[in-house]
């Protein structure tokens, strides 16, 4: 009788441990940084980073798809007015068209990230095409500024745990990039069709320490971006938030490698 009871207890204990392990496995895929003690944090990265969990009132503004001949300059003017530094995920082809804007972004202390050269959705690219697209954009920005970009935000939508997502993470890691995704709330919201007031209401309703907020930097959505920023910046400033670049936000939880060397600029990688 005792043997049967012991065997049952062992079985229950095993099932509980398996359940706990499965629970933490699910958590490890959401790309967030979770607290690990009072002053230490760790990153769980399998699908890219969406936000950083921190007790400090820090957040990062990001802009995608530029530079634009007019829109980006207006965004930079507004950021300068509030003494805010942001992260711009730039398109390599557009950077070649408007190099003076890229140089201004660097001069005013903003961070540049890779948004590919062609801006094609990643789910339509082969692994080799994605590698080449990232490489071309990187070489354009490095040639203009001498800056090694460390962050990559993909164009288009994809399943982060699917084949495209796994390929993207593998290629990005091999090329020295950290993948920065849009937040779950933003993925479910149609920024280009929303008014500035709607965007501001959505952002302010979901803001929390460590969040990474993304906006359009060109095209139809830019006017709404400017309208939203005029509402958001003073409100968040009044709430006590401090704006930092994405890399600065990542340094809250761990050390990032210095940007003075990069796998893509050590050698031409055969391209």
Phi, psi and omega in degrees: 000317179297322181297318180296317180297317179296317180297320178294318179298318178297320179296315179298318180297318179297317180296320178297315181295321177297317178298317178297317180297319179295321178300313181290332175296321177295318179297327185291349183261003187265002172073023181253164175258126186247147181299141175225066184108178187296314186240006183240146180226158174225155181259136173250100189244111170225341182232019184090172186257132178249328179198167178241125178279115180211151177278347179281146182276071179244147171208160183239129173267134178230151182228136188243142165094352180277192005279153174251152185297331180241315188300314185295321178299320179293321176297316180298321178300316182291318178298321179295323179301324181259008179056046182250133172255139186228179177245124180253117174271106193258150178268127185300318181296319179288329176297323177294327181284327185230062184296331181296330178288319176301315180296322178295318179302315180293317181300325183268011171088013179275159180261144177251137175234161184273126176240028182072171181272316186265344183067025175283142177304137186294334180286356177254007182250141170285169179301317181292321178295320178296317179299316180292321180297316178295317181298314182297316179296319180298316182294325178298309183293319179295321179295326180281321192240340188078010182265132174267111178289140181244351185244146180224126171244119182288150174273145178085177181251151178198161175278115186298331180264358179277188183298316181299315181297318180294320178296315180302312181296322180295314180294315181300315180297318180297330181264008175084023184251148169262130181271122180246114183262166171284156180291161179300323179296319182290326179296332181268006186236135184269087183306311185301330183267355182268149175284165178301322180294321178294317179298313181300317180297319179294314181296310183293332178284339183247359185292144177200162180306133177089002183285147176249114186257135181243145179225160173283142181248003179194166179083202187295334185277354188289321179300320177292324176301313181298316179298317180295318181297323180296334177274316189289314188302308180294327180293313181292325176299317179293328178284356177092014178279148175244132182270130180227168174283167180298319180297321177295323178294320179294328180290346174296326185251347179189168179273129173265150178295149178297151185270013183275352174220155185200144180305328184280344180250355174290321179212166182276002173055021175084001181270000000 
